[in-house]
Amino acid sequence: MSIMDDLRSRWFAATLSIAAALFFTGALVFSAMTYVSVMDARQNIRLASAIETAEELQNGSLLISLTIELENPSRQVLHITSLSWSVRIYNWSHPDGALIPVAFVYTVPTEFADVGKGEVKVYDYEQLVSDPEVLSNIRGFINHSASEDVDYMLETVPYTHDFRVAAWLGDYEHDYDYSKELYLNDMVKIERRYFGGSYT
Protein backbone atom coordinates (compact mmCIF):
# COMPACT_ATOMS: atom_id res chain seq x y z
CA MET A 1 0.00 0.00 0.00
CA SER A 2 1.40 3.38 -0.96
CA ILE A 3 1.77 6.31 1.41
CA MET A 4 -1.06 8.16 -0.37
CA ASP A 5 -3.40 5.22 0.05
CA ASP A 6 -2.46 5.03 3.71
CA LEU A 7 -3.19 8.76 4.15
CA ARG A 8 -6.57 8.39 2.37
CA SER A 9 -7.58 5.59 4.70
CA ARG A 10 -6.63 7.70 7.71
CA TRP A 11 -7.74 11.07 6.38
CA PHE A 12 -9.07 12.39 9.69
CA ALA A 13 -5.87 11.70 11.62
CA ALA A 14 -3.76 13.02 8.74
CA THR A 15 -5.83 16.22 8.47
CA LEU A 16 -5.66 16.75 12.22
CA SER A 17 -1.88 16.23 12.25
CA ILE A 18 -1.34 18.67 9.37
CA ALA A 19 -3.59 21.29 11.01
CA ALA A 20 -1.74 20.92 14.32
CA ALA A 21 1.62 21.18 12.57
CA LEU A 22 0.54 24.35 10.74
CA PHE A 23 -0.86 25.86 13.95
CA PHE A 24 2.30 25.22 15.95
CA THR A 25 4.53 26.40 13.11
CA GLY A 26 2.52 29.64 12.90
CA ALA A 27 2.66 30.08 16.68
CA LEU A 28 6.41 29.51 16.64
CA VAL A 29 6.93 32.08 13.86
CA PHE A 30 4.71 34.62 15.66
CA SER A 31 6.53 34.02 18.95
CA ALA A 32 9.91 34.47 17.28
CA MET A 33 8.78 37.71 15.61
CA THR A 34 7.45 39.01 18.93
CA TYR A 35 10.68 38.12 20.70
CA VAL A 36 12.78 39.87 18.04
CA SER A 37 10.55 42.97 18.22
CA VAL A 38 10.79 43.14 22.02
CA MET A 39 14.57 42.64 22.02
CA ASP A 40 14.94 45.30 19.33
CA ALA A 41 12.95 47.73 21.48
CA ARG A 42 14.97 46.89 24.60
CA GLN A 43 18.17 47.59 22.73
CA ASN A 44 17.20 50.77 20.90
CA ILE A 45 14.92 52.75 23.23
CA ARG A 46 17.15 55.37 24.81
CA LEU A 47 17.49 58.72 26.50
CA ALA A 48 19.39 61.40 24.58
CA SER A 49 20.16 65.09 24.12
CA ALA A 50 20.07 66.16 27.77
CA ILE A 51 20.42 69.88 28.37
CA GLU A 52 21.07 71.04 31.93
CA THR A 53 20.71 74.68 32.94
CA ALA A 54 21.11 76.68 36.13
CA GLU A 55 20.30 80.36 36.35
CA GLU A 56 20.63 82.74 39.29
CA LEU A 57 17.67 85.12 39.42
CA GLN A 58 17.80 88.74 40.55
CA ASN A 59 16.22 87.87 43.89
CA GLY A 60 19.02 85.36 44.60
CA SER A 61 16.94 82.26 43.86
CA LEU A 62 18.12 79.50 41.58
CA LEU A 63 16.17 78.30 38.54
CA ILE A 64 17.37 74.85 37.59
CA SER A 65 16.13 72.77 34.67
CA LEU A 66 16.62 69.68 32.55
CA THR A 67 15.41 68.96 29.03
CA ILE A 68 15.83 65.39 27.83
CA GLU A 69 14.53 63.22 24.98
CA LEU A 70 13.19 59.69 25.16
CA GLU A 71 13.64 58.06 21.75
CA ASN A 72 11.49 55.08 20.77
CA PRO A 73 12.58 53.93 17.29
CA SER A 74 11.01 50.51 17.83
CA ARG A 75 7.76 49.00 16.54
CA GLN A 76 6.42 48.83 20.11
CA VAL A 77 4.38 51.44 21.96
CA LEU A 78 6.09 52.43 25.19
CA HIS A 79 3.79 52.88 28.22
CA ILE A 80 5.35 55.13 30.86
CA THR A 81 4.69 54.11 34.46
CA SER A 82 6.93 56.53 36.35
CA LEU A 83 9.30 59.44 35.83
CA SER A 84 11.66 61.01 38.33
CA TRP A 85 14.15 63.85 38.26
CA SER A 86 16.45 64.88 41.06
CA VAL A 87 19.33 67.30 41.32
CA ARG A 88 22.09 67.02 43.91
CA ILE A 89 25.54 68.31 44.65
CA TYR A 90 28.14 65.73 45.60
CA ASN A 91 30.87 67.11 47.83
CA TRP A 92 33.56 64.47 47.24
CA SER A 93 36.08 66.42 49.32
CA HIS A 94 33.91 66.05 52.43
CA PRO A 95 35.08 63.17 54.66
CA ASP A 96 31.57 61.65 54.65
CA GLY A 97 30.90 62.37 50.96
CA ALA A 98 28.28 64.98 51.83
CA LEU A 99 25.22 65.15 49.61
CA ILE A 100 23.30 68.39 49.09
CA PRO A 101 19.78 67.86 47.68
CA VAL A 102 18.67 70.67 45.38
CA ALA A 103 15.50 69.56 43.54
CA PHE A 104 13.26 66.50 43.24
CA VAL A 105 10.23 65.61 41.12
CA TYR A 106 8.52 62.20 40.96
CA THR A 107 5.47 61.47 38.85
CA VAL A 108 3.32 58.41 38.36
CA PRO A 109 0.94 59.08 35.45
CA THR A 110 -2.70 58.54 36.42
CA GLU A 111 -3.16 57.08 32.96
CA PHE A 112 -0.27 55.54 31.11
CA ALA A 113 1.55 58.13 29.06
CA ASP A 114 2.46 56.56 25.75
CA VAL A 115 5.50 57.12 23.58
CA GLY A 116 4.40 55.87 20.18
CA LYS A 117 6.23 53.76 17.64
CA GLY A 118 9.07 55.78 16.12
CA GLU A 119 8.28 58.75 18.39
CA VAL A 120 10.63 61.04 20.30
CA LYS A 121 9.17 62.49 23.52
CA VAL A 122 10.73 65.59 25.05
CA TYR A 123 10.55 66.05 28.82
CA ASP A 124 11.11 69.50 30.31
CA TYR A 125 11.68 69.86 34.02
CA GLU A 126 12.15 73.15 35.81
CA GLN A 127 12.27 73.99 39.49
CA LEU A 128 12.71 77.24 41.36
CA VAL A 129 15.01 76.80 44.34
CA SER A 130 14.24 79.52 46.85
CA ASP A 131 14.43 77.65 50.16
CA PRO A 132 16.95 79.62 52.29
CA GLU A 133 18.37 76.44 53.80
CA VAL A 134 19.04 74.82 50.42
CA LEU A 135 20.58 78.04 49.05
CA SER A 136 22.69 78.35 52.18
CA ASN A 137 23.97 74.80 51.71
CA ILE A 138 24.86 75.54 48.08
CA ARG A 139 26.68 78.72 49.03
CA GLY A 140 28.48 76.80 51.76
CA PHE A 141 29.68 74.37 49.08
CA ILE A 142 30.82 77.33 46.96
CA ASN A 143 32.75 78.81 49.90
CA HIS A 144 34.32 75.45 50.76
CA SER A 145 35.37 74.97 47.13
CA ALA A 146 36.91 78.45 47.08
CA SER A 147 39.05 77.49 50.09
CA GLU A 148 40.43 74.69 47.91
CA ASP A 149 41.10 77.09 45.01
CA VAL A 150 38.04 76.02 42.99
CA ASP A 151 35.80 78.95 42.06
CA TYR A 152 32.09 78.41 41.49
CA MET A 153 29.11 80.69 41.13
CA LEU A 154 25.53 79.64 41.81
CA GLU A 155 25.13 78.93 38.08
CA THR A 156 28.35 76.94 37.63
CA VAL A 157 28.19 74.57 40.61
CA PRO A 158 28.54 70.94 39.39
CA TYR A 159 24.90 69.96 39.84
CA THR A 160 24.28 66.25 39.22
CA HIS A 161 21.01 65.52 37.41
CA ASP A 162 19.44 62.09 37.85
CA PHE A 163 16.53 61.37 35.49
CA ARG A 164 14.84 57.96 35.46
CA VAL A 165 12.00 56.49 33.42
CA ALA A 166 10.22 53.17 33.93
CA ALA A 167 7.87 51.71 31.32
CA TRP A 168 6.56 48.55 29.69
CA LEU A 169 6.33 47.62 26.05
CA GLY A 170 3.34 47.33 23.78
CA ASP A 171 0.51 45.10 24.88
CA TYR A 172 2.66 43.15 27.30
CA GLU A 173 1.63 44.77 30.55
CA HIS A 174 4.19 44.52 33.31
CA ASP A 175 2.83 43.30 36.62
CA TYR A 176 5.36 44.33 39.26
CA ASP A 177 3.89 42.30 42.11
CA TYR A 178 1.63 39.44 41.20
CA SER A 179 2.93 37.68 38.12
CA LYS A 180 4.03 34.06 38.38
CA GLU A 181 6.17 34.51 35.28
CA LEU A 182 8.48 37.31 36.36
CA TYR A 183 11.05 36.55 33.66
CA LEU A 184 8.43 37.38 30.99
CA ASN A 185 7.57 40.64 32.75
CA ASP A 186 11.25 41.53 32.99
CA MET A 187 11.54 41.12 29.21
CA VAL A 188 8.96 43.84 28.56
CA LYS A 189 9.96 46.13 31.40
CA ILE A 190 12.09 49.08 30.31
CA GLU A 191 14.16 51.27 32.65
CA ARG A 192 16.39 54.06 31.41
CA ARG A 193 18.51 56.53 33.35
CA TYR A 194 20.45 59.70 32.74
CA PHE A 195 22.91 60.40 35.53
CA GLY A 196 25.31 63.29 35.54
CA GLY A 197 26.18 63.21 31.87
CA SER A 198 25.92 59.44 31.30
CA TYR A 199 23.07 57.42 29.82
CA THR A 200 22.15 53.89 30.88
NORPE-V603080 format. One record per backbone hydrogen bond with DSSP energy under -1.0 kcal/mol. NH is the residue of the N-H (numbers start at 1). CO is the residue of the C=O. E is the energy in kcal/mol with one decimal. If there is no record, write none. Layout:
# NORPE-V603080
nh->NH co->CO e->E
nh->NH co->CO e->E
This chain:
# NORPE-V603080
nh->6 co->2 e->-2.1
nh->7 co->3 e->-2.5
nh->8 co->4 e->-2.4
nh->9 co->5 e->-2.0
nh->10 co->6 e->-1.0
nh->11 co->8 e->-1.1
nh->14 co->10 e->-2.5
nh->15 co->11 e->-2.9
nh->16 co->12 e->-2.5
nh->17 co->13 e->-2.3
nh->18 co->14 e->-2.5
nh->19 co->15 e->-2.6
nh->20 co->16 e->-2.4
nh->21 co->17 e->-2.4
nh->22 co->18 e->-2.6
nh->23 co->19 e->-2.5
nh->24 co->20 e->-2.7
nh->25 co->21 e->-2.2
nh->26 co->22 e->-2.6
nh->27 co->23 e->-2.6
nh->28 co->24 e->-2.2
nh->29 co->25 e->-2.4
nh->30 co->26 e->-2.7
nh->31 co->27 e->-2.6
nh->32 co->28 e->-2.4
nh->33 co->29 e->-2.5
nh->34 co->30 e->-2.5
nh->35 co->31 e->-2.6
nh->36 co->32 e->-2.5
nh->37 co->33 e->-2.3
nh->38 co->34 e->-2.6
nh->39 co->35 e->-2.7
nh->40 co->36 e->-2.3
nh->41 co->37 e->-2.1
nh->42 co->38 e->-2.7
nh->43 co->39 e->-1.8
nh->44 co->40 e->-2.1
nh->45 co->41 e->-2.4
nh->46 co->71 e->-1.8
nh->48 co->69 e->-2.3
nh->51 co->67 e->-2.7
nh->53 co->65 e->-2.2
nh->55 co->63 e->-2.4
nh->57 co->61 e->-2.8
nh->60 co->57 e->-2.1
nh->62 co->129 e->-2.4
nh->63 co->55 e->-3.1
nh->64 co->127 e->-2.5
nh->65 co->53 e->-2.4
nh->66 co->125 e->-2.3
nh->67 co->51 e->-2.1
nh->68 co->123 e->-2.3
nh->69 co->48 e->-2.7
nh->70 co->121 e->-3.0
nh->71 co->46 e->-3.2
nh->72 co->119 e->-2.4
nh->78 co->115 e->-2.5
nh->79 co->168 e->-2.9
nh->80 co->113 e->-3.0
nh->81 co->166 e->-2.9
nh->82 co->166 e->-1.6
nh->83 co->107 e->-2.4
nh->84 co->164 e->-2.3
nh->85 co->105 e->-2.9
nh->86 co->162 e->-2.1
nh->87 co->103 e->-2.7
nh->88 co->160 e->-2.0
nh->89 co->100 e->-2.0
nh->91 co->98 e->-2.8
nh->92 co->90 e->-1.2
nh->94 co->91 e->-1.4
nh->97 co->94 e->-2.0
nh->100 co->89 e->-2.7
nh->102 co->87 e->-2.9
nh->103 co->87 e->-1.6
nh->105 co->85 e->-2.8
nh->107 co->83 e->-3.1
nh->115 co->78 e->-2.6
nh->118 co->72 e->-1.4
nh->119 co->116 e->-2.0
nh->121 co->70 e->-2.5
nh->123 co->68 e->-3.1
nh->125 co->66 e->-3.1
nh->127 co->64 e->-2.8
nh->129 co->62 e->-3.9
nh->135 co->131 e->-2.5
nh->136 co->132 e->-2.3
nh->137 co->133 e->-2.1
nh->138 co->134 e->-2.2
nh->139 co->135 e->-2.6
nh->140 co->136 e->-2.2
nh->141 co->137 e->-1.9
nh->142 co->138 e->-2.2
nh->143 co->139 e->-2.7
nh->144 co->140 e->-2.5
nh->145 co->141 e->-2.5
nh->146 co->142 e->-2.2
nh->147 co->143 e->-1.6
nh->148 co->145 e->-1.1
nh->149 co->146 e->-1.8
nh->150 co->145 e->-2.5
nh->156 co->153 e->-1.0
nh->159 co->157 e->-2.2
nh->160 co->88 e->-3.5
nh->162 co->86 e->-2.8
nh->163 co->194 e->-2.9
nh->164 co->84 e->-2.5
nh->165 co->192 e->-2.4
nh->166 co->82 e->-2.3
nh->167 co->190 e->-2.5
nh->168 co->79 e->-1.9
nh->169 co->188 e->-1.8
nh->170 co->77 e->-3.4
nh->172 co->169 e->-1.9
nh->173 co->171 e->-1.2
nh->185 co->181 e->-1.5
nh->186 co->182 e->-2.8
nh->187 co->183 e->-1.1
nh->188 co->184 e->-1.1
nh->190 co->167 e->-3.1
nh->192 co->165 e->-2.3
nh->194 co->163 e->-2.9
nh->195 co->198 e->-2.9
nh->196 co->161 e->-2.9
nh->198 co->195 e->-1.6
nh->200 co->193 e->-3.2
